[in-house]
C-alpha cells in the first residue's frame, strides 16, 4: 500500500499540472465561461462538459493510487441505487461513474463530471438502505448544485496555489482520509483558509437540504438522514479525527447540523420501509471482505444468527460466503440451500453456488449454473464476470476471452474486466490481444507509459494485419492526447 507522504507528493505534483492546464484554458478561451454567481447552481466557472473531462482525468489518477474494491455485485448494487436517486434529483448531467474504496472508514465523495465514490466501510456503519442512501443523495446534491465548480471559481480568484491545493486535497481526502486532504488544502490556501472553509460549510448545508429532498422524492424515509448523521457523529467520538476541530472537516458534523437536518425531515411524512434485502446482502459481502480472516467472519455470522439480526437471510448469506472463503464448501452449500429455495433466481445466490462448486474443484458445474442463469439475464455484468472466471478455471480460455470481449462492448470502464481478459488471452495464445487488453487496464489507472509500451509490443506482432495495426495506432494517438491534456501548460 502506498504511504500517505508518497501519495501527497505524487498527487500534489500531478494535480498542480492539471490546475495549470485548467487555468491556462480558462484564460485562453471564454467559450465555456459564464458570469460567476456563487448563490446559484446554474451558473459556474466551468461548463458541464469540461467538468466531465476534468472528472475522468481525476478518476484515472485516483484509480492508480487508491486501493479499490473489485466486486461486480457490490458495484452493480451501488450503481442501481445511485441512478435511482439521480433520477429524482436536480442533477442534469447523469453520466455518473462510481468507485468503491477499500477503506473501513465512513467516507463518500463527489468530484466534477459525475465521479462518485464511497469507502466500503460506509456499508457497515449504515444500518439500513435509507441511511446509506442519505450519504449518496448528499453527494449527488454536491454534483447537482455544481459545488466543485463554484469552489474552483473561488479558488481561482485566490490564485493557482489555492486551486492546486483544493484539487489535491479532494483527491487525498478520498484516498487516505479527511485529515490528510485537509492538510493539503489548508497548506495551499494560506490566508484564504477562513473564507474557503466558510464557503465549504455553506455547500454542506445546501447539500443536506437538497439531498433530503432527493431522498424523499426517491421514495425513501427522510428521517433516515438525521439517524445516519447521528451514527456518523457517534463514530467520530471514538476516532482520531475527533482531534481535528469541527470547522476543519470536509463534512463537519455537529449536534446543530443534526438538529437542522431533523427539523428539515419533519417537513416530510415519515415512511416505514421494509428491510432492503439487497442492501443487507451487500453489507454481508463487505463484512466478509473486511474480516481479519474467513474463520473470524464465520464465527461472527454464526453468533449473529444466534441473536438478533436485521435479516436472517442476509446473515446466512454472509455465513455462506465466509465458509466458502474458509475452504469449507460443503458446509457453505448446506447453508445456501436454506435460503436459496425461496429465491432461486437471485443472482447473489447463483454466483455463491458457482463459487462453492469452484471451491469443490468442479468448475464445469459452475459454468453450467452461470450459463443457465445468463440466459435469463443476458449481459448482466456480475453474472458475466463470474461466468468468465469459471470458464477460466475450467480450462476454457478461448470461451472466456470471447465472453469478455463481448462484455467489454457493454461495460468498457471496469479495470477488472481488462485485467482478467488479458490473463485469459495469454492462456488462449492471443498475445496481441493480451498486450492490447493490458494497455486498456493501464490507461484506466493512468499508467500511460506502461499502456504505450504494451501497445508497442502488440504493434510489433501485427505483421501485415493492417486493420489491427490501425486500431493500435488510433489508441496510441488517444494516449498522446491524454498525455497532452495532462502536460498542457
C-alpha positions in Angstrom: 0.0 0.0 0.0 1.3 3.4 -0.9 2.1 5.5 2.2 0.4 8.9 2.6 3.5 11.0 2.3 4.3 9.5 -1.1 0.7 10.0 -2.2 0.8 13.6 -1.1 3.9 14.2 -3.2 2.6 12.4 -6.3 -0.8 14.0 -6.1 0.4 17.5 -5.5 2.7 17.3 -8.5 0.0 15.7 -10.7 -2.8 18.0 -9.8 -0.6 21.1 -10.0 -0.2 20.2 -13.6 -3.9 19.7 -14.0 -4.5 23.0 -12.4 -2.1 24.9 -14.6 -3.7 23.3 -17.6 -7.1 24.3 -16.3 -6.2 27.9 -15.6 -4.5 28.2 -19.0 -7.6 27.0 -20.7 -9.8 29.4 -18.7 -7.6 32.3 -19.5 -7.2 31.4 -23.2 -10.8 30.9 -24.1 -14.1 32.3 -22.9 -16.4 30.0 -24.8 -17.4 27.9 -21.8 -17.4 30.7 -19.2 -20.4 32.1 -17.5 -20.8 35.0 -15.2 -20.0 33.6 -11.8 -22.8 33.7 -9.2 -22.0 31.8 -6.1 -25.6 31.8 -5.0 -26.9 29.9 -8.0 -26.1 26.3 -9.0 -27.0 27.0 -12.6 -24.0 29.4 -13.1 -20.4 28.3 -12.6 -17.0 28.9 -14.0 -16.8 25.7 -16.0 -19.2 24.0 -18.4 -20.6 20.6 -17.6 -18.6 19.0 -20.4 -15.4 20.5 -19.1 -16.2 19.2 -15.6 -16.8 15.8 -17.2 -13.3 16.0 -18.8 -11.7 17.0 -15.5 -13.5 14.3 -13.6 -12.3 11.5 -15.9 -8.8 12.8 -15.7 -9.1 12.8 -11.9 -10.6 9.3 -11.9 -7.7 7.8 -13.9 -5.3 9.2 -11.4 -7.4 8.1 -8.4 -7.6 4.5 -9.7 -3.9 4.4 -9.9 -3.4 5.3 -6.3 -6.3 4.2 -4.2 -7.0 0.6 -3.1 -10.2 -0.1 -4.8 -12.7 -3.0 -4.3 -13.2 -5.2 -7.4 -16.6 -6.7 -6.6 -19.1 -6.5 -9.6 -22.0 -7.4 -7.3 -21.3 -4.6 -4.9 -20.6 -2.2 -7.7 -23.9 -3.1 -9.5 -25.9 -2.5 -6.3 -24.3 0.9 -5.8 -24.8 1.8 -9.4 -28.5 0.9 -9.3 -29.1 2.8 -6.1 -27.2 5.9 -7.3 -29.0 6.1 -10.6 -32.4 5.7 -8.8 -31.5 8.6 -6.6 -30.1 10.6 -9.5 -33.4 10.3 -11.4 -35.2 12.0 -8.5 -32.5 14.7 -8.1 -31.7 18.1 -9.7 -28.7 16.5 -11.5 -28.9 17.3 -15.2 -25.8 15.5 -16.4 -26.2 11.9 -15.3 -23.0 10.5 -16.7 -22.1 9.1 -13.3 -19.1 6.8 -12.7 -18.6 5.1 -9.4 -15.7 3.7 -7.4 -15.6 1.8 -4.1 -12.5 2.3 -2.0 -11.2 -0.5 0.2 -11.2 1.5 3.5 -13.1 0.8 6.7 -13.8 4.4 7.5 -17.0 6.4 6.9 -16.5 8.4 3.8 -18.1 9.3 0.4 -17.1 11.9 -2.1 -18.1 13.5 -5.4 -15.9 15.3 -7.9 -16.8 17.1 -11.1 -18.2 15.3 -14.1 -20.3 12.8 -12.1 -17.5 10.8 -10.4 -18.7 9.5 -7.1 -17.2 7.1 -4.6 -17.6 5.5 -1.2 -15.4 3.7 1.2 -16.7 0.2 1.8 -16.8 1.0 5.5 -19.8 3.1 4.9 -21.8 -0.1 4.2 -21.0 -1.3 7.7 -21.8 1.9 9.5 -25.2 2.4 7.7 -27.8 0.0 9.2 -30.4 0.4 6.5 -30.5 1.2 2.9 -32.2 4.6 3.6 -29.3 5.6 5.9 -26.8 4.6 3.2 -28.8 6.4 0.6 -28.7 9.6 2.7 -25.0 9.9 2.1 -25.3 9.1 -1.6 -28.1 11.7 -2.0 -25.9 14.2 -0.2 -23.1 13.6 -2.7 -25.4 13.8 -5.7 -26.5 17.2 -4.3 -22.9 18.4 -4.4 -22.9 17.5 -8.1 -26.3 18.9 -9.0 -25.5 22.2 -7.3 -22.1 22.4 -9.1 -20.3 22.9 -5.8 -16.9 21.8 -7.1 -17.1 24.3 -10.0 -18.2 27.0 -7.6 -15.4 26.3 -5.2 -12.9 26.2 -8.1 -14.1 29.7 -9.1 -13.4 31.0 -5.6 -10.0 29.2 -5.5 -9.1 30.6 -9.0 -9.8 34.1 -7.7 -7.4 33.4 -4.8 -4.6 32.1 -7.1 -3.3 28.9 -8.7 -1.7 27.6 -5.5 -5.1 27.7 -3.7 -6.7 25.9 -6.7 -3.9 23.3 -6.8 -4.3 22.7 -3.0 -8.1 22.3 -3.4 -7.8 19.7 -6.1 -5.0 17.8 -4.3 -7.0 18.0 -1.1 -10.1 16.4 -2.6 -8.0 13.5 -4.0 -6.2 13.0 -0.7 -9.4 13.1 1.3 -11.0 10.5 -0.9 -7.8 8.3 -1.0 -6.3 8.3 2.5 -8.8 10.1 4.7 -10.2 13.5 5.5 -7.3 14.8 7.7 -4.6 14.4 5.0 -6.8 16.1 2.4 -7.5 19.0 4.7 -3.8 19.4 5.5 -3.1 19.7 1.8 -5.9 22.2 1.3 -5.0 24.4 4.2 -1.3 24.4 3.4 -2.0 25.8 0.0 -4.8 28.1 1.0 -2.9 30.2 3.5 -4.6 33.4 4.2 -7.7 32.3 2.2 -8.3 29.5 4.6 -11.1 31.1 6.6 -13.1 32.2 3.6 -12.8 28.8 1.8 -13.9 26.9 4.9 -17.0 29.1 5.4 -17.8 28.5 1.8 -17.4 24.8 2.2 -19.7 24.8 5.2 -22.4 26.6 3.2 -22.1 23.9 0.5 -22.6 21.2 3.1 -25.8 22.9 4.4 -27.1 23.2 0.8 -26.2 19.5 0.1 -28.1 18.5 3.2 -31.2 20.3 2.2 -31.2 19.2 -1.5 -30.1 15.7 -0.6 -33.0 15.3 1.8 -35.5 16.3 -0.9 -33.9 13.8 -3.3 -34.2 11.1 -0.6 -37.9 11.8 -0.2 -38.6 12.0 -3.9 -36.9 8.6 -4.4 -39.5 7.1 -2.0 -37.2 6.7 1.0 -37.6 7.8 4.6 -36.3 11.3 5.1 -35.9 10.6 8.9 -33.0 8.3 8.0 -30.9 11.4 7.3 -30.6 12.6 10.9 -30.3 9.0 12.1 -27.3 8.5 9.8 -25.7 11.8 10.8 -26.1 10.8 14.5 -24.4 7.5 13.8 -21.6 9.2 12.0 -21.1 11.7 14.8 -21.0 8.9 17.4 -18.3 7.2 15.3 -16.1 10.3 15.2 -16.2 10.5 19.0 -14.1 7.3 19.1 -11.9 8.2 16.2 -8.6 10.1 16.0 -10.3 12.6 13.6 -12.1 14.0 16.7 -8.9 15.9 17.5 -9.5 18.0 14.3 -11.7 21.0 15.0 -15.2 20.6 13.6 -14.9 23.5 11.2 -11.7 21.9 9.7 -13.5 18.8 8.5 -14.7 18.5 4.9 -18.0 17.1 6.1 -18.4 18.9 9.5 -20.8 17.2 11.9 -22.3 18.7 15.0 -25.3 18.5 17.1 -26.6 21.6 15.5 -26.3 20.2 12.0 -28.1 17.0 13.1 -30.9 19.2 14.7 -31.2 21.2 11.5 -31.5 18.0 9.4 -34.1 16.6 11.8 -36.1 19.8 11.5 -36.0 19.6 7.7 -37.0 16.0 7.8 -40.1 16.9 9.8 -41.4 18.8 6.8 -41.9 15.4 5.1 -44.1 12.5 6.2 -42.3 9.6 7.8 -42.1 6.5 5.7 -41.9 3.0 7.2 -40.0 0.9 4.7 -39.3 -2.9 4.9 -35.8 -4.1 5.3 -34.0 -4.0 2.0 -32.6 -7.5 1.4 -30.4 -6.1 -1.5 -28.6 -3.7 0.9 -28.3 -6.3 3.7 -26.7 -8.8 1.3 -24.2 -6.2 0.3 -23.4 -5.4 3.9 -22.7 -9.1 4.4 -20.3 -9.1 1.4 -18.4 -6.2 2.8 -18.3 -7.7 6.3 -16.7 -10.9 4.9 -14.2 -8.9 2.9 -13.3 -6.7 5.9 -12.9 -9.6 8.4 -9.3 -10.3 9.5 -9.7 -13.9 8.5 -12.5 -16.0 6.9 -12.8 -18.1 10.1 -13.4 -15.0 12.1 -16.1 -14.0 9.7 -17.7 -17.5 10.1 -17.7 -17.0 13.9 -19.2 -13.5 13.6 -22.1 -14.6 11.3 -22.8 -17.7 13.5 -23.0 -15.5 16.6 -25.3 -13.1 14.7 -27.6 -15.9 13.8 -27.9 -16.9 17.5 -29.0 -13.3 18.4 -31.0 -10.6 16.8 -30.3 -9.6 13.2 -32.0 -7.3 10.7 -32.1 -10.0 8.1 -31.6 -13.7 8.9 -31.4 -14.4 5.2 -28.6 -11.9 4.6 -26.7 -13.1 7.7 -27.0 -16.7 6.4 -25.7 -15.4 3.0 -22.7 -13.9 4.8 -22.1 -17.2 6.5 -22.1 -18.9 3.1 -19.5 -16.6 1.7 -17.4 -16.9 4.8 -17.5 -20.7 4.8 -16.6 -20.7 1.1 -13.6 -18.4 1.7 -12.6 -20.6 4.7 -12.3 -23.6 2.5 -15.5 -25.3 3.8 -17.7 -25.5 0.7 -19.8 -28.5 1.9 -21.0 -26.5 4.9 -21.5 -23.5 2.7 -23.7 -25.5 0.4 -25.9 -26.6 3.3 -26.3 -23.0 4.5 -27.1 -21.8 1.0 -29.8 -24.4 0.5 -31.6 -23.0 3.5 -32.2 -19.6 1.8 -31.9 -20.4 -1.9 -35.2 -22.3 -2.2 -37.2 -19.1 -1.6 -35.2 -17.0 -4.1 -33.9 -19.5 -6.8 -33.3 -16.7 -9.4 -31.5 -14.3 -7.1 -28.1 -13.5 -8.7 -26.2 -13.3 -5.5 -27.2 -16.9 -4.6 -26.5 -18.2 -8.1 -23.0 -16.8 -8.0 -22.5 -18.1 -4.4 -23.4 -21.6 -5.6 -21.0 -21.3 -8.5 -18.2 -20.2 -6.1 -19.0 -23.2 -3.9 -18.5 -25.5 -7.0 -15.2 -23.8 -7.8 -14.1 -24.3 -4.2 -15.0 -28.0 -4.6 -12.9 -28.3 -7.7 -15.9 -28.6 -10.0 -15.6 -25.6 -12.4 -17.7 -27.3 -15.1 -20.8 -27.4 -12.9 -20.2 -23.7 -12.0 -20.0 -22.9 -15.7 -23.3 -24.7 -16.4 -25.1 -22.9 -13.5 -24.0 -19.5 -14.6 -24.6 -20.1 -18.2 -28.2 -21.2 -17.4 -28.8 -18.0 -15.4 -27.3 -15.8 -18.0 -29.9 -17.0 -20.5 -32.5 -15.1 -18.2 -30.3 -12.0 -17.8 -28.0 -11.7 -20.8 -25.3 -9.1 -20.4 -25.7 -8.9 -16.6 -22.2 -7.7 -15.5 -21.7 -9.6 -12.2 -23.0 -12.9 -13.8 -20.9 -12.4 -16.9 -17.7 -11.8 -14.9 -18.4 -14.8 -12.7 -19.1 -16.9 -15.8 -15.8 -15.8 -17.5 -13.8 -16.6 -14.3 -15.5 -20.0 -14.1 -14.6 -20.7 -17.8 -11.0 -19.6 -17.0 -10.8 -22.0 -14.1 -12.4 -24.8 -16.2 -9.6 -24.6 -18.7 -11.6 -22.8 -21.5 -9.7 -19.6 -22.0 -10.9 -19.2 -25.6 -14.6 -19.1 -24.4 -13.7 -16.8 -21.5 -12.0 -14.5 -24.0 -15.0 -14.4 -26.3 -17.3 -13.7 -23.4 -15.2 -10.8 -22.0 -14.6 -9.2 -25.4 -18.4 -9.1 -25.9 -18.9 -7.8 -22.4 -16.3 -5.1 -22.9 -18.5 -3.6 -25.6 -21.2 -3.1 -23.0 -19.0 -2.3 -20.0 -15.7 -0.7 -21.0 -14.9 1.1 -17.7 -14.2 -1.9 -15.5 -10.5 -2.3 -14.8 -11.1 -5.9 -13.5 -12.6 -6.9 -16.9 -9.5 -5.8 -18.8 -7.2 -7.4 -16.2 -9.0 -10.8 -16.5 -9.3 -10.5 -20.3 -5.5 -10.1 -20.6 -5.0 -13.2 -18.5 -7.3 -15.4 -20.5 -5.9 -14.1 -23.8 -2.5 -15.1 -22.7 -3.7 -18.6 -21.9 -5.6 -18.7 -25.2 -2.4 -17.8 -27.2 -3.7 -14.4 -28.3 -0.6 -12.4 -27.4 -1.6 -9.3 -29.4 -4.9 -9.3 -27.6 -3.1 -9.7 -24.3 -1.0 -6.6 -24.8 -4.0 -4.6 -26.0 -6.0 -5.5 -23.0 -3.2 -4.8 -20.7 -2.9 -1.4 -22.3 -6.6 -0.7 -21.6 -6.1 -1.7 -18.0 -3.1 0.6 -17.7 -5.0 3.5 -19.3 -7.7 3.1 -16.7 -5.2 3.5 -13.9 -3.4 6.4 -15.6 -0.2 4.4 -16.2 0.1 5.9 -19.7 3.8 4.9 -20.2 3.0 1.3 -19.5 0.0 1.4 -21.7 2.1 2.8 -24.6 4.7 0.0 -24.1 2.0 -2.7 -24.3 0.6 -1.3 -27.5 4.1 -1.1 -28.9 4.6 -4.8 -28.1 1.3 -5.5 -29.9 2.2 -3.4 -32.9 5.4 -5.3 -33.4 3.4 -8.6 -33.7 0.8 -7.4 -36.2 2.8 -8.2 -39.3 0.5 -7.4 -42.2 -2.7 -7.2 -40.3 -3.5 -3.6 -41.3 -6.8 -3.5 -39.5 -5.4 -4.4 -36.1 -2.4 -2.1 -36.8 -4.7 0.8 -37.5 -6.6 0.2 -34.3 -3.4 0.1 -32.3 -2.2 3.4 -33.9 -5.5 5.0 -33.1 -5.2 4.0 -29.4 -1.6 5.3 -29.3 -2.9 8.6 -30.5 -5.5 8.6 -27.8 -2.8 8.1 -25.2 -0.8 11.0 -26.7 -3.9 13.2 -26.4 -4.4 12.1 -22.7 -0.8 12.9 -22.0 -1.0 16.3 -23.8 -4.1 17.1 -21.7 -2.1 16.4 -18.6 1.0 18.2 -19.7 -0.7 21.3 -21.2 0.5 24.4 -19.5 
